Amino acid sequence: MRKFVSFYTLIQICIVIFAIISYVILDKRYRKNHGSDVPAGFEKTDEITIDPNNGKRMRVYYNPDTGERFYHEEV
């Protein structure tokens, strides 16, 4: 019984570590560098959002070909 509990605990720890590593690698929000110029192919939308980290107003641009969104700081 003790071996089973140890094995079960080890498997649970591995699953949690795998989930954390997958989240960090696959989450593109932290790797996205939007820069200062809007790339070609993006259309301006009416959507404006407030960045919760710094309180800046961000205009949303949309690329209809890829579905990608681009956030540009409003001045």
VMD Tcl script that builds the backbone (N, CA, C; Angstrom):
set m [mol new atoms 225]
animate dup $m
set s [atomselect $m all]
$s set {name element resname resid chain x y z} {
  {N N MET 1 A 0.817 -1.188 0.000}
  {CA C MET 1 A 0.000 0.000 0.000}
  {C C MET 1 A 0.864 1.256 0.000}
  {N N ARG 2 A 1.968 1.196 0.708}
  {CA C ARG 2 A 2.845 2.360 0.786}
  {C C ARG 2 A 3.456 2.673 -0.579}
  {N N LYS 3 A 3.810 1.639 -1.348}
  {CA C LYS 3 A 4.354 1.844 -2.695}
  {C C LYS 3 A 3.326 2.522 -3.590}
  {N N PHE 4 A 2.074 2.093 -3.459}
  {CA C PHE 4 A 1.012 2.673 -4.272}
  {C C PHE 4 A 0.841 4.156 -3.978}
  {N N VAL 5 A 0.843 4.534 -2.718}
  {CA C VAL 5 A 0.686 5.939 -2.329}
  {C C VAL 5 A 1.867 6.761 -2.839}
  {N N SER 6 A 3.062 6.224 -2.720}
  {CA C SER 6 A 4.247 6.932 -3.218}
  {C C SER 6 A 4.180 7.105 -4.735}
  {N N PHE 7 A 3.787 6.051 -5.430}
  {CA C PHE 7 A 3.677 6.109 -6.886}
  {C C PHE 7 A 2.596 7.110 -7.289}
  {N N TYR 8 A 1.458 7.078 -6.623}
  {CA C TYR 8 A 0.354 7.995 -6.907}
  {C C TYR 8 A 0.789 9.445 -6.700}
  {N N THR 9 A 1.492 9.715 -5.611}
  {CA C THR 9 A 1.969 11.065 -5.322}
  {C C THR 9 A 2.961 11.523 -6.385}
  {N N LEU 10 A 3.856 10.657 -6.793}
  {CA C LEU 10 A 4.834 10.987 -7.827}
  {C C LEU 10 A 4.138 11.321 -9.147}
  {N N ILE 11 A 3.138 10.541 -9.512}
  {CA C ILE 11 A 2.394 10.790 -10.749}
  {C C ILE 11 A 1.690 12.144 -10.672}
  {N N GLN 12 A 1.089 12.477 -9.546}
  {CA C GLN 12 A 0.400 13.757 -9.383}
  {C C GLN 12 A 1.378 14.929 -9.493}
  {N N ILE 13 A 2.538 14.793 -8.909}
  {CA C ILE 13 A 3.556 15.840 -8.999}
  {C C ILE 13 A 4.008 16.025 -10.447}
  {N N CYS 14 A 4.193 14.926 -11.164}
  {CA C CYS 14 A 4.586 15.002 -12.580}
  {C C CYS 14 A 3.515 15.695 -13.412}
  {N N ILE 15 A 2.263 15.399 -13.149}
  {CA C ILE 15 A 1.170 16.043 -13.893}
  {C C ILE 15 A 1.146 17.542 -13.637}
  {N N VAL 16 A 1.317 17.954 -12.405}
  {CA C VAL 16 A 1.327 19.382 -12.072}
  {C C VAL 16 A 2.515 20.077 -12.733}
  {N N ILE 17 A 3.680 19.478 -12.688}
  {CA C ILE 17 A 4.868 20.067 -13.322}
  {C C ILE 17 A 4.665 20.175 -14.826}
  {N N PHE 18 A 4.104 19.139 -15.452}
  {CA C PHE 18 A 3.820 19.167 -16.884}
  {C C PHE 18 A 2.834 20.281 -17.227}
  {N N ALA 19 A 1.804 20.456 -16.418}
  {CA C ALA 19 A 0.805 21.497 -16.663}
  {C C ALA 19 A 1.430 22.890 -16.571}
  {N N ILE 20 A 2.268 23.109 -15.591}
  {CA C ILE 20 A 2.910 24.419 -15.430}
  {C C ILE 20 A 3.853 24.701 -16.595}
  {N N ILE 21 A 4.659 23.733 -16.962}
  {CA C ILE 21 A 5.594 23.920 -18.081}
  {C C ILE 21 A 4.825 24.156 -19.379}
  {N N SER 22 A 3.758 23.414 -19.608}
  {CA C SER 22 A 2.949 23.601 -20.822}
  {C C SER 22 A 2.344 24.987 -20.864}
  {N N TYR 23 A 1.852 25.462 -19.730}
  {CA C TYR 23 A 1.252 26.798 -19.673}
  {C C TYR 23 A 2.282 27.869 -20.019}
  {N N VAL 24 A 3.461 27.771 -19.461}
  {CA C VAL 24 A 4.499 28.777 -19.699}
  {C C VAL 24 A 4.956 28.753 -21.154}
  {N N ILE 25 A 5.110 27.575 -21.732}
  {CA C ILE 25 A 5.584 27.463 -23.111}
  {C C ILE 25 A 4.500 27.847 -24.105}
  {N N LEU 26 A 3.279 27.432 -23.881}
  {CA C LEU 26 A 2.221 27.624 -24.865}
  {C C LEU 26 A 1.485 28.955 -24.730}
  {N N ASP 27 A 1.603 29.629 -23.605}
  {CA C ASP 27 A 0.905 30.897 -23.425}
  {C C ASP 27 A 1.672 31.994 -24.148}
  {N N LYS 28 A 1.118 32.487 -25.237}
  {CA C LYS 28 A 1.810 33.438 -26.104}
  {C C LYS 28 A 1.694 34.879 -25.623}
  {N N ARG 29 A 0.876 35.121 -24.624}
  {CA C ARG 29 A 0.710 36.508 -24.172}
  {C C ARG 29 A 2.012 37.086 -23.646}
  {N N TYR 30 A 2.842 36.265 -23.047}
  {CA C TYR 30 A 4.071 36.771 -22.456}
  {C C TYR 30 A 5.201 36.899 -23.469}
  {N N ARG 31 A 5.061 36.279 -24.617}
  {CA C ARG 31 A 6.098 36.351 -25.640}
  {C C ARG 31 A 5.754 37.352 -26.728}
  {N N LYS 32 A 4.555 37.860 -26.724}
  {CA C LYS 32 A 4.075 38.728 -27.790}
  {C C LYS 32 A 4.697 40.111 -27.635}
  {N N ASN 33 A 5.426 40.555 -28.645}
  {CA C ASN 33 A 5.987 41.900 -28.653}
  {C C ASN 33 A 5.261 42.680 -29.731}
  {N N HIS 34 A 4.382 43.573 -29.325}
  {CA C HIS 34 A 3.554 44.267 -30.290}
  {C C HIS 34 A 4.247 45.443 -30.954}
  {N N GLY 35 A 5.258 45.990 -30.384}
  {CA C GLY 35 A 5.964 47.091 -31.019}
  {C C GLY 35 A 5.136 48.364 -31.042}
  {N N SER 36 A 5.608 49.334 -31.815}
  {CA C SER 36 A 4.941 50.632 -31.824}
  {C C SER 36 A 4.156 50.892 -33.106}
  {N N ASP 37 A 4.423 50.179 -34.180}
  {CA C ASP 37 A 3.727 50.386 -35.450}
  {C C ASP 37 A 2.764 49.236 -35.715}
  {N N VAL 38 A 1.611 49.598 -36.269}
  {CA C VAL 38 A 0.613 48.580 -36.609}
  {C C VAL 38 A 1.075 47.862 -37.875}
  {N N PRO 39 A 1.169 46.545 -37.859}
  {CA C PRO 39 A 1.627 45.799 -39.035}
  {C C PRO 39 A 0.635 45.897 -40.200}
  {N N ALA 40 A 1.115 45.643 -41.387}
  {CA C ALA 40 A 0.278 45.664 -42.584}
  {C C ALA 40 A -0.777 44.565 -42.493}
  {N N GLY 41 A -1.972 44.847 -42.991}
  {CA C GLY 41 A -3.040 43.864 -43.007}
  {C C GLY 41 A -3.973 43.960 -41.819}
  {N N PHE 42 A -3.676 44.806 -40.848}
  {CA C PHE 42 A -4.518 44.960 -39.676}
  {C C PHE 42 A -5.460 46.138 -39.864}
  {N N GLU 43 A -6.722 45.935 -39.476}
  {CA C GLU 43 A -7.736 46.976 -39.593}
  {C C GLU 43 A -8.095 47.500 -38.215}
  {N N LYS 44 A -8.290 48.810 -38.118}
  {CA C LYS 44 A -8.656 49.443 -36.856}
  {C C LYS 44 A -10.089 49.058 -36.497}
  {N N THR 45 A -10.309 48.718 -35.226}
  {CA C THR 45 A -11.656 48.405 -34.749}
  {C C THR 45 A -12.111 49.515 -33.812}
  {N N ASP 46 A -13.368 49.466 -33.396}
  {CA C ASP 46 A -13.902 50.442 -32.440}
  {C C ASP 46 A -13.594 50.051 -30.997}
  {N N GLU 47 A -12.951 48.913 -30.822}
  {CA C GLU 47 A -12.700 48.393 -29.480}
  {C C GLU 47 A -11.478 49.046 -28.852}
  {N N ILE 48 A -11.660 49.531 -27.635}
  {CA C ILE 48 A -10.556 50.079 -26.839}
  {C C ILE 48 A -10.605 49.380 -25.488}
  {N N THR 49 A -9.459 48.942 -25.027}
  {CA C THR 49 A -9.399 48.254 -23.740}
  {C C THR 49 A -8.385 48.962 -22.845}
  {N N ILE 50 A -8.565 48.853 -21.562}
  {CA C ILE 50 A -7.635 49.424 -20.584}
  {C C ILE 50 A -6.746 48.296 -20.072}
  {N N ASP 51 A -5.434 48.487 -20.224}
  {CA C ASP 51 A -4.491 47.482 -19.741}
  {C C ASP 51 A -4.509 47.486 -18.212}
  {N N PRO 52 A -4.865 46.360 -17.580}
  {CA C PRO 52 A -4.960 46.336 -16.115}
  {C C PRO 52 A -3.609 46.478 -15.414}
  {N N ASN 53 A -2.520 46.220 -16.114}
  {CA C ASN 53 A -1.201 46.308 -15.474}
  {C C ASN 53 A -0.716 47.742 -15.340}
  {N N ASN 54 A -0.980 48.570 -16.365}
  {CA C ASN 54 A -0.434 49.927 -16.316}
  {C C ASN 54 A -1.483 51.010 -16.535}
  {N N GLY 55 A -2.751 50.639 -16.799}
  {CA C GLY 55 A -3.829 51.607 -16.939}
  {C C GLY 55 A -3.858 52.339 -18.269}
  {N N LYS 56 A -3.063 51.913 -19.239}
  {CA C LYS 56 A -3.017 52.593 -20.540}
  {C C LYS 56 A -4.173 52.128 -21.425}
  {N N ARG 57 A -4.655 53.044 -22.259}
  {CA C ARG 57 A -5.710 52.723 -23.214}
  {C C ARG 57 A -5.079 52.063 -24.433}
  {N N MET 58 A -5.608 50.912 -24.816}
  {CA C MET 58 A -5.074 50.164 -25.948}
  {C C MET 58 A -6.149 50.021 -27.027}
  {N N ARG 59 A -5.836 50.451 -28.254}
  {CA C ARG 59 A -6.729 50.288 -29.403}
  {C C ARG 59 A -6.505 48.898 -29.980}
  {N N VAL 60 A -7.583 48.236 -30.371}
  {CA C VAL 60 A -7.495 46.887 -30.915}
  {C C VAL 60 A -7.544 46.960 -32.438}
  {N N TYR 61 A -6.596 46.299 -33.079}
  {CA C TYR 61 A -6.564 46.144 -34.533}
  {C C TYR 61 A -6.765 44.667 -34.835}
  {N N TYR 62 A -7.395 44.379 -35.966}
  {CA C TYR 62 A -7.778 43.012 -36.288}
  {C C TYR 62 A -7.316 42.668 -37.697}
  {N N ASN 63 A -6.747 41.477 -37.855}
  {CA C ASN 63 A -6.348 40.996 -39.173}
  {C C ASN 63 A -7.400 39.978 -39.624}
  {N N PRO 64 A -8.226 40.336 -40.617}
  {CA C PRO 64 A -9.296 39.422 -41.025}
  {C C PRO 64 A -8.788 38.142 -41.687}
  {N N ASP 65 A -7.581 38.147 -42.208}
  {CA C ASP 65 A -7.044 36.950 -42.860}
  {C C ASP 65 A -6.636 35.873 -41.857}
  {N N THR 66 A -6.032 36.299 -40.746}
  {CA C THR 66 A -5.528 35.329 -39.771}
  {C C THR 66 A -6.348 35.282 -38.489}
  {N N GLY 67 A -7.160 36.310 -38.234}
  {CA C GLY 67 A -7.919 36.382 -36.988}
  {C C GLY 67 A -7.106 36.914 -35.826}
  {N N GLU 68 A -5.874 37.287 -36.086}
  {CA C GLU 68 A -4.986 37.784 -35.033}
  {C C GLU 68 A -5.390 39.191 -34.618}
  {N N ARG 69 A -5.182 39.489 -33.344}
  {CA C ARG 69 A -5.464 40.825 -32.811}
  {C C ARG 69 A -4.152 41.484 -32.431}
  {N N PHE 70 A -4.125 42.813 -32.586}
  {CA C PHE 70 A -2.941 43.603 -32.290}
  {C C PHE 70 A -3.375 44.750 -31.395}
  {N N TYR 71 A -2.653 44.996 -30.303}
  {CA C TYR 71 A -3.004 46.045 -29.362}
  {C C TYR 71 A -1.984 47.167 -29.476}
  {N N HIS 72 A -2.489 48.377 -29.728}
  {CA C HIS 72 A -1.618 49.541 -29.906}
  {C C HIS 72 A -2.046 50.612 -28.907}
  {N N GLU 73 A -1.067 51.203 -28.231}
  {CA C GLU 73 A -1.381 52.205 -27.205}
  {C C GLU 73 A -1.990 53.455 -27.829}
  {N N GLU 74 A -3.115 53.902 -27.264}
  {CA C GLU 74 A -3.760 55.132 -27.698}
  {C C GLU 74 A -3.053 56.309 -27.037}
  {N N VAL 75 A -2.874 57.369 -27.783}
  {CA C VAL 75 A -2.251 58.575 -27.214}
  {C C VAL 75 A -3.242 59.705 -27.126}
}
mol reanalyze $m
mol bondsrecalc $m
mol representation Tube
mol addrep $m
